[in-house]
């Protein structure tokens, strides 16, 4: 999946979704992006795709991405109301 992201330039999109570096806002973007990607593909490929885009020493966004990719699929879906 990571090679496909790089080949079709989707890694730029993942990088934009992860948000700007630093601060609480960057960590929230990383966690939210990880949750969305994990719901779309799977936990491990979502984390690896996000990790490939983030800088190596990013101490805030890497843990937030890890938490988002693991907690995101566990979030309950909105209930369907009977018609």
Number of C-alpha atoms within 10 A of each C-alpha: 11 17 12 11 15 14 10 9 11 15 19 13 11 22 18 13 17 24 16 14 16 12 10 12 14 18 24 18 21 32 25 21 26 34 27 19 23 21 18 11 11 16 21 14 15 26 23 16 22 26 21 16 17 17 12 9 8 13 11 16 28 21 14 22 27 22 17 27 29 21 17 20 18 11 10 7 7 6 6 6 5 4 3
